């Protein structure tokens, strides 16, 4: 086995990066307007959108971190994955039909129809700020395992910034030129690449343990690591049936029903029926994908003899460095980049779409099919890509706490966004003022819930209360935020006369 990043590894990596970039640029030919650029003219087959949704929510952190979850624990994460599927089914029959009632390009157009333009802008800006901040850190975090794997292939101190620049620049090039069509089809390729990397790891782990996978599963069973259901009903543990099915469902409803990143892909389907197949099918695919990553974690636990690591995220990269043959290491690095590039390309395109349709068009009064709108959309995508890339480079000296905080950003805004949508659907008395007050209150409250540990020392007067919040497991965040948002919006609506009947 090879522990160095060899010429063959470099060839595999360069071939992947070059091929993906060329494909994205090639797919961008023939685009005519902003609708074609942002939702591919609604001509993408449902199975390709399914792959794209799966690839988008599978970041490089997922590829690296999920094996560590099983290494340190068991298969309990699958309870959350089951909740993800439940949430998708609910979205498929509640929010998704409303998205197909007209020519929508962004999710937040629906809020304008129900409440007004200011609600649309509020939700869209919330999405842009949190998505931009969170994804810039994901780019930075992607470079961490790559630096571990590549090691001395580059001079000390250069591995992370070079990895960030290569990842960001190439993704930006094909996303800028190819739009949503390039995003979706490169996602399909990237999904295949990182799944090949995962199955390759499964094979090598089986070869490296006496008795193969039958011995691994026997050892894991004896240690209780095959346990997949936890009936604990408290709120302080994330991987329980209670938290997984309920909290996971709400998290999935928010990410797949109120987040432009995923909704935009679903809007690229030609029909509501196809969008439903893509959405629900992605939940099934994600469940099996997480099963694959968790099984890798069980195998690594047996392979390393339950060895202790400084951090869970170092477990899989250590196996790659120490045990993978030449060529396979290059494929795994390509797989990590594939997971990161799929998330980044989707973010660039969705941020460009939100800026164009939620901010630019209402201000300029231009039509969506105006050639100037098409040019503006590409420029907004380019600007967001440069901003994400620049911000990710600035995180080099910040350390892990900033990464942890940034990756929690979506947790406290998702509930507010989902609550705004459900307020519009379920409470006809609510008007624009109620929606904005509800969402703003939801974000404010969730700031203290999500960042209780960080804010406690800064706010000694309420430190005891914040300490109680800090024990709440993350799957509950979206449910809490949604509840606060809807409750506040409903109470606010009782302070004014009921509006005249209107279509939701």
Beta strands, then each sheet from edge to edge (+ up, - down):
end
